[in-house]
């Protein structure tokens, strides 16, 4: 019988199998390359720059926020336009002071809204005059603007009309409206629609 391996020189046989070994060795090198790429990504992540924003920037943060961005974004966009400053101890003190002032302002706004709520609760029943037709039906309806004017005139409380929610009114009678004084504080105002 004819043996094929006998006629193939060992150098060619090794060459043929060395091709497979080179494939395996390249796959190992690709694995090593993946490991190196992951390490490069970790190094790039560490190269992020901490900044304090000077203006509100969509999807990044608000004025005074401490953010981390890519160095190119900071160098090419944020710094030239004056939208951010690098973090220094002095800047951090200013940020902390501004945050404390903002926190105090929010507390003061909430306290003012609470005092307005108690003032509206002590007013009692307000009267809103409207022209009347048959069967105690009124002409038009009571709007939030009319209710804001009545609150200002008789109660001395000034409220933005956009913050007043008035139910649908078509007849004389007693009704209740809600007034949003603050994000966390709402008050109810009782009023009566009377003939003009």
Backbone as CSV, one residue per row, in Angstrom:
resi,resn,N_x,N_y,N_z,CA_x,CA_y,CA_z,C_x,C_y,C_z
1,UNK,0.825,-1.171,0.000,0.000,0.000,0.000,0.866,1.229,0.000
2,UNK,0.349,2.245,-0.571,1.081,3.497,-0.722,0.869,4.376,0.499
3,UNK,1.927,4.766,1.160,1.811,5.643,2.331,2.150,7.067,1.926
4,UNK,1.214,7.921,2.157,1.391,9.295,1.734,2.370,10.044,2.620
5,UNK,2.383,9.746,3.897,3.250,10.480,4.810,4.718,10.199,4.545
6,UNK,4.990,9.038,3.905,6.381,8.697,3.649,6.992,9.601,2.595
7,UNK,6.187,10.024,1.628,6.710,10.841,0.553,6.661,12.336,0.833
8,UNK,5.966,12.742,1.899,5.869,14.179,2.232,7.026,14.506,3.135
9,UNK,7.864,15.414,2.712,8.984,15.772,3.582,8.475,16.369,4.883
10,UNK,9.222,16.175,5.908,8.813,16.665,7.227,8.715,18.185,7.271
11,UNK,9.519,18.851,6.475,9.453,20.317,6.464,8.110,20.784,5.914
12,UNK,7.581,20.095,4.873,6.277,20.477,4.344,5.165,20.100,5.306
13,UNK,5.312,18.957,5.928,4.305,18.545,6.893,4.230,19.565,8.033
14,UNK,5.367,19.998,8.498,5.385,21.007,9.566,4.811,22.328,9.069
15,UNK,5.078,22.625,7.790,4.560,23.867,7.238,3.036,23.838,7.192
16,UNK,2.518,22.655,6.793,1.070,22.519,6.703,0.436,22.688,8.080
17,UNK,1.001,22.099,9.101,0.440,22.212,10.443,0.794,23.533,11.104
18,UNK,1.872,24.138,10.628,2.214,25.432,11.211,1.186,26.487,10.813
19,UNK,0.514,26.290,9.673,-0.553,27.216,9.291,-1.679,27.194,10.300
20,UNK,-2.033,26.004,10.756,-3.073,25.917,11.778,-2.609,26.533,13.086
21,UNK,-1.354,26.289,13.388,-0.865,26.862,14.638,-0.823,28.383,14.555
22,UNK,-0.568,28.922,13.344,-0.574,30.383,13.224,-1.991,30.934,13.404
23,UNK,-2.987,30.184,12.949,-4.376,30.613,13.163,-4.688,30.634,14.650
24,UNK,-4.279,29.554,15.338,-4.530,29.528,16.776,-3.757,30.627,17.484
25,UNK,-2.563,30.886,17.035,-1.771,31.916,17.703,-2.364,33.296,17.460
26,UNK,-2.939,33.523,16.246,-3.549,34.831,16.008,-4.805,34.990,16.842
27,UNK,-5.564,33.913,17.033,-6.757,34.051,17.867,-6.357,34.379,19.298
28,UNK,-5.227,33.781,19.753,-4.746,34.133,21.084,-4.332,35.592,21.131
29,UNK,-3.710,36.050,20.064,-3.282,37.449,20.068,-4.492,38.369,20.015
30,UNK,-5.568,37.957,19.335,-6.774,38.765,19.350,-7.370,38.824,20.749
31,UNK,-7.299,37.686,21.451,-7.782,37.701,22.830,-6.952,38.664,23.662
32,UNK,-5.654,38.624,23.470,-4.788,39.558,24.189,-5.096,40.995,23.789
33,UNK,-5.405,41.189,22.501,-5.743,42.517,22.017,-7.014,43.021,22.691
34,UNK,-8.015,42.119,22.848,-9.241,42.501,23.540,-8.943,42.941,24.957
35,UNK,-8.066,42.226,25.609,-7.698,42.590,26.974,-7.045,43.962,26.984
36,UNK,-6.172,44.225,26.004,-5.513,45.525,25.936,-6.515,46.637,25.619
37,UNK,-7.494,46.339,24.753,-8.506,47.349,24.442,-9.333,47.680,25.672
38,UNK,-9.685,46.667,26.464,-10.434,46.925,27.684,-9.630,47.791,28.634
39,UNK,-8.329,47.532,28.730,-7.479,48.333,29.601,-7.392,49.763,29.075
40,UNK,-7.349,49.926,27.729,-7.311,51.267,27.159,-8.600,52.018,27.466
41,UNK,-9.743,51.318,27.379,-11.018,51.953,27.698,-11.048,52.403,29.153
42,UNK,-10.525,51.583,30.036,-10.493,51.967,31.449,-9.620,53.191,31.660
43,UNK,-8.499,53.266,30.927,-7.634,54.443,31.052,-8.344,55.676,30.506
44,UNK,-9.086,55.520,29.372,-9.805,56.656,28.809,-10.898,57.127,29.749
45,UNK,-11.542,56.192,30.426,-12.593,56.568,31.367,-12.015,57.386,32.515
46,UNK,-10.786,57.091,32.884,-10.153,57.812,33.974,-9.754,59.215,33.534
47,UNK,-9.717,59.474,32.241,-9.293,60.774,31.737,-10.446,61.764,31.623
48,UNK,-11.549,61.501,32.240,-12.666,62.437,32.182,-12.346,63.646,33.044
49,UNK,-12.920,64.780,32.673,-12.611,66.046,33.317,-13.795,66.477,34.170
50,UNK,-13.526,66.922,35.387,-14.583,67.437,36.259,-14.718,68.939,36.039
51,UNK,-15.976,69.377,35.863,-16.273,70.780,35.587,-17.457,71.239,36.425
52,UNK,-17.589,72.549,36.547,-18.771,73.152,37.144,-19.445,73.961,36.047
53,UNK,-20.718,73.690,35.809,-21.450,74.360,34.735,-21.822,75.783,35.140
54,UNK,-21.735,76.694,34.170,-22.114,78.082,34.404,-23.511,78.376,33.867
55,UNK,-24.032,77.492,33.033,-25.375,77.624,32.468,-26.028,76.242,32.421
56,UNK,-27.350,76.223,32.259,-28.054,74.956,32.088,-27.724,74.401,30.704
57,UNK,-27.363,73.128,30.644,-27.054,72.469,29.376,-27.916,71.222,29.298
58,UNK,-28.668,71.113,28.214,-29.600,70.008,28.005,-28.878,68.676,28.104
59,UNK,-29.408,67.765,28.873,-28.921,66.405,29.100,-27.542,66.335,29.768
60,UNK,-27.063,67.464,30.310,-25.788,67.432,31.005,-25.954,67.882,32.445
61,UNK,-26.621,69.015,32.661,-26.826,69.474,34.025,-27.302,70.904,34.057
62,UNK,-27.499,71.388,35.271,-27.979,72.752,35.474,-26.841,73.633,35.951
63,UNK,-27.087,74.911,35.976,-26.105,75.886,36.422,-25.631,75.532,37.832
64,UNK,-24.307,75.434,38.012,-23.740,75.119,39.313,-23.541,73.644,39.579
65,UNK,-23.960,72.770,38.668,-23.786,71.330,38.855,-22.339,70.927,38.587
66,UNK,-21.873,69.945,39.337,-20.555,69.355,39.135,-20.734,68.157,38.218
67,UNK,-20.088,68.181,37.034,-20.253,67.122,36.044,-18.894,66.619,35.580
68,UNK,-18.889,65.404,35.014,-17.689,64.839,34.397,-17.956,64.680,32.911
69,UNK,-17.037,65.194,32.086,-17.183,65.113,30.634,-15.860,64.678,30.019
70,UNK,-15.917,64.353,28.745,-14.712,63.994,28.009,-13.837,65.242,27.851
71,UNK,-12.520,65.072,27.858,-11.642,66.238,27.763,-11.843,67.053,26.488
72,UNK,-12.099,66.380,25.364,-12.309,67.093,24.104,-13.568,67.935,24.130
73,UNK,-14.616,67.415,24.722,-15.877,68.165,24.828,-15.674,69.422,25.675
74,UNK,-14.923,69.275,26.752,-14.643,70.425,27.612,-13.757,71.426,26.887
75,UNK,-12.702,70.954,26.292,-11.712,71.834,25.666,-12.255,72.520,24.413
76,UNK,-13.030,71.787,23.603,-13.464,72.317,22.308,-14.818,73.007,22.332
77,UNK,-15.643,72.714,23.333,-16.992,73.293,23.328,-17.302,74.082,24.596
78,UNK,-17.177,73.452,25.743,-17.622,74.088,26.980,-16.756,75.274,27.387
79,UNK,-15.438,75.120,27.379,-14.553,76.216,27.791,-14.602,77.407,26.837
80,UNK,-14.507,77.217,25.498,-14.530,78.385,24.611,-15.830,79.183,24.677
81,UNK,-16.944,78.508,24.907,-18.226,79.205,24.977,-18.521,79.750,26.377
82,UNK,-17.646,79.463,27.330,-17.843,79.961,28.688,-18.972,79.263,29.425
83,UNK,-19.279,78.025,29.038,-20.375,77.290,29.654,-19.962,76.552,30.917
84,UNK,-18.646,76.383,31.133,-18.174,75.630,32.293,-16.808,76.153,32.720
85,UNK,-16.462,75.860,33.970,-15.135,76.196,34.494,-14.555,74.946,35.136
86,UNK,-13.217,74.814,35.116,-12.613,73.642,35.761,-12.796,73.694,37.278
87,UNK,-12.771,72.534,37.889,-12.973,72.442,39.329,-11.692,72.829,40.057
88,UNK,-11.831,73.807,40.959,-10.747,74.197,41.862,-11.353,74.303,43.254
89,UNK,-10.552,74.363,44.296,-11.125,74.501,45.642,-11.984,75.759,45.786
90,UNK,-11.564,76.865,45.167,-12.356,78.097,45.235,-13.699,77.962,44.553
91,UNK,-13.705,77.309,43.395,-14.950,77.090,42.660,-15.869,76.177,43.458
92,UNK,-15.314,75.156,44.105,-16.135,74.241,44.908,-16.779,74.979,46.079
93,UNK,-16.058,75.929,46.698,-16.652,76.716,47.785,-17.819,77.546,47.269
94,UNK,-17.649,78.134,46.079,-18.738,78.915,45.491,-19.947,78.032,45.188
95,UNK,-19.690,76.834,44.684,-20.779,75.903,44.375,-21.533,75.536,45.649
96,UNK,-20.805,75.223,46.712,-21.448,74.869,47.984,-22.263,76.043,48.530
97,UNK,-21.703,77.248,48.441,-22.422,78.439,48.921,-23.698,78.659,48.108
98,UNK,-23.602,78.495,46.777,-24.768,78.665,45.911,-25.832,77.611,46.196
99,UNK,-25.407,76.374,46.446,-26.371,75.307,46.771,-27.092,75.603,48.081
100,UNK,-26.348,76.111,49.064,-26.963,76.455,50.351,-27.965,77.594,50.181
101,UNK,-27.608,78.608,49.377,-28.544,79.708,49.114,-29.797,79.207,48.412
102,UNK,-29.626,78.304,47.456,-30.771,77.739,46.730,-31.663,76.924,47.668
103,UNK,-31.048,76.169,48.561,-31.823,75.385,49.528,-32.619,76.313,50.454
104,UNK,-31.988,77.390,50.917,-32.691,78.350,51.773,-33.829,79.037,51.028
105,UNK,-33.604,79.362,49.743,-34.649,80.011,48.949,-35.854,79.087,48.786
106,UNK,-35.589,77.791,48.553,-36.693,76.830,48.415,-37.470,76.693,49.721
107,UNK,-36.762,76.688,50.846,-37.434,76.615,52.150,-38.286,77.855,52.371
108,UNK,-37.753,79.041,52.028,-38.514,80.284,52.182,-39.749,80.292,51.292
109,UNK,-39.607,79.807,50.036,-40.756,79.741,49.135,-41.835,78.815,49.689
110,UNK,-41.434,77.689,50.238,-42.408,76.754,50.806,-43.091,77.363,52.020
111,UNK,-42.333,78.034,52.889,-42.936,78.672,54.065,-43.916,79.775,53.658
112,UNK,-43.554,80.541,52.631,-44.459,81.591,52.134,-45.742,80.968,51.584
113,UNK,-45.606,79.852,50.871,-46.783,79.168,50.330,-47.658,78.626,51.456
114,UNK,-47.051,78.094,52.506,-47.822,77.599,53.659,-48.582,78.739,54.340
115,UNK,-47.950,79.904,54.481,-48.638,81.042,55.113,-49.779,81.540,54.226
116,UNK,-49.597,81.525,52.920,-50.675,81.906,51.998,-51.816,80.904,52.082
117,UNK,-51.489,79.632,52.252,-52.525,78.598,52.382,-53.360,78.835,53.630
118,UNK,-52.712,79.144,54.742,-53.483,79.420,55.964,-54.306,80.690,55.812
119,UNK,-53.786,81.702,55.083,-54.559,82.929,54.844,-55.794,82.626,54.003
120,UNK,-55.646,81.772,52.998,-56.801,81.409,52.169,-57.813,80.575,52.949
121,UNK,-57.342,79.771,53.887,-58.255,78.950,54.693,-59.071,79.806,55.655
122,UNK,-58.507,80.929,56.124,-59.226,81.777,57.086,-60.151,82.774,56.414
123,UNK,-60.087,82.903,55.100,-60.921,83.889,54.397,-62.396,83.567,54.533
124,UNK,-62.736,82.335,54.376,-64.148,81.964,54.407,-64.682,81.867,52.992
125,UNK,-65.941,82.215,52.815,-66.634,82.060,51.539,-66.526,83.349,50.723
126,UNK,-65.987,83.250,49.540,-65.903,84.397,48.635,-67.140,84.443,47.753
127,UNK,-67.521,85.624,47.326,-68.680,85.785,46.454,-68.222,86.282,45.088
128,UNK,-68.664,85.564,44.069,-68.346,85.930,42.692,-69.648,86.282,41.981
129,UNK,-69.861,87.564,41.671,-71.111,87.969,40.996,-71.065,87.649,39.497
130,UNK,-72.203,87.092,38.993,-72.330,86.769,37.571,-73.748,87.098,37.119
131,UNK,-73.926,87.554,35.867,-75.279,87.769,35.343,-76.023,86.432,35.224
132,UNK,-77.328,86.467,35.586,-78.102,85.232,35.676,-79.247,85.250,34.680
133,UNK,-79.548,84.091,34.086,-80.674,83.920,33.185,-81.752,83.089,33.865
134,UNK,-82.486,82.333,33.066,-83.558,81.505,33.607,-82.993,80.300,34.343
135,UNK,-83.718,79.820,35.325,-83.379,78.628,36.111,-81.991,78.728,36.757
136,UNK,-81.633,79.876,37.234,-80.360,80.138,37.909,-79.134,79.810,37.053
137,UNK,-79.307,79.804,35.751,-78.174,79.555,34.850,-77.420,80.871,34.663
138,UNK,-76.114,80.799,34.716,-75.312,82.016,34.557,-74.868,82.152,33.102
139,UNK,-74.598,83.398,32.716,-74.087,83.658,31.375,-72.569,83.468,31.429
140,UNK,-72.065,82.589,30.589,-70.635,82.299,30.599,-70.311,81.357,31.738
141,UNK,-69.120,81.482,32.263,-68.683,80.648,33.369,-67.737,81.459,34.237
142,UNK,-67.398,80.918,35.390,-66.430,81.577,36.272,-65.045,81.129,35.824
143,UNK,-64.212,82.107,35.488,-62.865,81.778,35.018,-61.861,81.920,36.147
144,UNK,-60.692,81.369,35.929,-59.642,81.485,36.934,-59.160,82.933,37.067
145,UNK,-59.289,83.731,36.020,-58.936,85.151,36.086,-59.884,85.905,37.017
146,UNK,-61.181,85.625,36.905,-62.164,86.283,37.785,-61.924,85.900,39.239
147,UNK,-61.627,84.637,39.472,-61.380,84.185,40.842,-60.089,84.810,41.392
148,UNK,-59.071,84.971,40.558,-57.827,85.619,40.995,-58.091,87.081,41.339
149,UNK,-58.941,87.763,40.547,-59.278,89.163,40.839,-60.051,89.284,42.143
150,UNK,-60.969,88.347,42.399,-61.747,88.365,43.645,-60.830,88.111,44.841
151,UNK,-59.914,87.170,44.704,-58.958,86.890,45.783,-58.100,88.116,46.088
152,UNK,-57.669,88.809,45.074,-56.823,89.987,45.279,-57.616,91.132,45.894
153,UNK,-58.855,91.321,45.424,-59.665,92.447,45.893,-60.168,92.255,47.318
154,UNK,-60.722,91.097,47.620,-61.362,90.910,48.927,-60.448,90.276,49.974
155,UNK,-59.517,89.432,49.544,-58.673,88.743,50.511,-57.275,89.348,50.599
156,UNK,-56.904,90.124,49.608,-55.572,90.713,49.615,-54.474,89.720,49.290
157,UNK,-54.858,88.587,48.733,-53.885,87.548,48.379,-53.729,87.558,46.863
158,UNK,-52.481,87.733,46.409,-52.231,87.745,44.976,-51.748,86.367,44.542
159,UNK,-52.512,85.769,43.626,-52.217,84.422,43.132,-52.220,84.475,41.612
160,UNK,-51.281,83.783,40.996,-51.239,83.706,39.546,-52.443,82.914,39.057
161,UNK,-53.115,83.438,38.056,-54.349,82.785,37.590,-54.073,81.413,36.986
162,UNK,-52.882,81.183,36.476,-52.554,79.875,35.894,-52.498,78.787,36.960
163,UNK,-52.335,79.176,38.224,-52.255,78.207,39.313,-53.613,77.892,39.935
164,UNK,-54.675,78.476,39.396,-56.028,78.247,39.938,-56.777,77.289,39.017
165,UNK,-57.349,76.235,39.611,-58.158,75.268,38.879,-59.607,75.430,39.302
166,UNK,-60.428,75.887,38.364,-61.838,76.133,38.649,-62.663,75.025,37.993
167,UNK,-63.642,74.453,38.724,-64.485,73.426,38.101,-65.418,74.061,37.066
168,UNK,-66.038,73.226,36.267,-66.997,73.701,35.269,-68.240,74.210,35.996
169,UNK,-68.601,75.465,35.764,-69.709,76.090,36.491,-70.708,76.627,35.484
170,UNK,-72.005,76.287,35.678,-73.053,76.793,34.788,-74.259,77.336,35.549
171,UNK,-74.296,77.152,36.874,-75.428,77.627,37.673,-74.929,78.330,38.912
172,UNK,-75.858,79.030,39.581,-75.536,79.647,40.861,-75.292,78.552,41.892
173,UNK,-74.503,78.867,42.898,-74.275,77.886,43.946,-72.893,78.016,44.550
174,UNK,-72.601,77.082,45.455,-71.303,77.072,46.133,-70.383,76.072,45.442
175,UNK,-69.126,76.497,45.300,-68.138,75.672,44.603,-66.805,75.743,45.330
176,UNK,-65.911,74.880,44.898,-64.573,74.806,45.490,-63.541,74.795,44.365
177,UNK,-62.492,75.625,44.499,-61.413,75.670,43.522,-60.105,75.327,44.223
178,UNK,-59.184,74.749,43.469,-57.875,74.441,44.044,-56.847,75.439,43.507
179,UNK,-55.966,75.866,44.419,-54.922,76.812,44.065,-53.570,76.156,44.361
180,UNK,-52.728,76.063,43.335,-51.393,75.487,43.522,-50.444,76.626,43.879
181,UNK,-50.034,76.669,45.134,-49.180,77.743,45.632,-47.699,77.407,45.511
182,UNK,-47.380,76.121,45.520,-46.000,75.645,45.483,-46.049,74.230,44.923
183,UNK,-44.919,73.697,44.558,-44.889,72.331,44.019,-45.436,71.325,45.021
184,UNK,-45.314,71.622,46.332,-45.766,70.688,47.364,-46.960,71.210,48.163
185,UNK,-47.453,72.418,47.852,-48.521,73.034,48.648,-49.675,73.440,47.742
186,UNK,-50.862,72.880,48.015,-52.074,73.303,47.324,-53.115,73.694,48.359
187,UNK,-53.911,74.684,48.004,-54.954,75.174,48.897,-56.290,75.087,48.190
188,UNK,-57.357,75.043,48.983,-58.709,75.054,48.413,-59.383,76.370,48.793
189,UNK,-60.107,76.911,47.850,-60.833,78.162,48.057,-62.308,77.883,47.852
190,UNK,-63.116,78.235,48.844,-64.560,78.073,48.728,-65.148,79.403,48.239
191,UNK,-66.011,79.313,47.233,-66.644,80.532,46.716,-68.074,80.235,46.306
192,UNK,-68.849,81.287,46.237,-70.258,81.167,45.876,-70.527,82.074,44.692
193,UNK,-71.209,81.528,43.692,-71.594,82.323,42.532,-72.947,82.919,42.854
194,UNK,-73.014,84.255,42.859,-74.241,84.980,43.224,-74.718,85.805,42.044
195,UNK,-76.007,86.170,42.020,-76.494,87.007,40.911,-75.860,88.400,40.949
196,UNK,-75.623,88.962,39.793,-74.986,90.263,39.680,-75.977,91.372,39.960
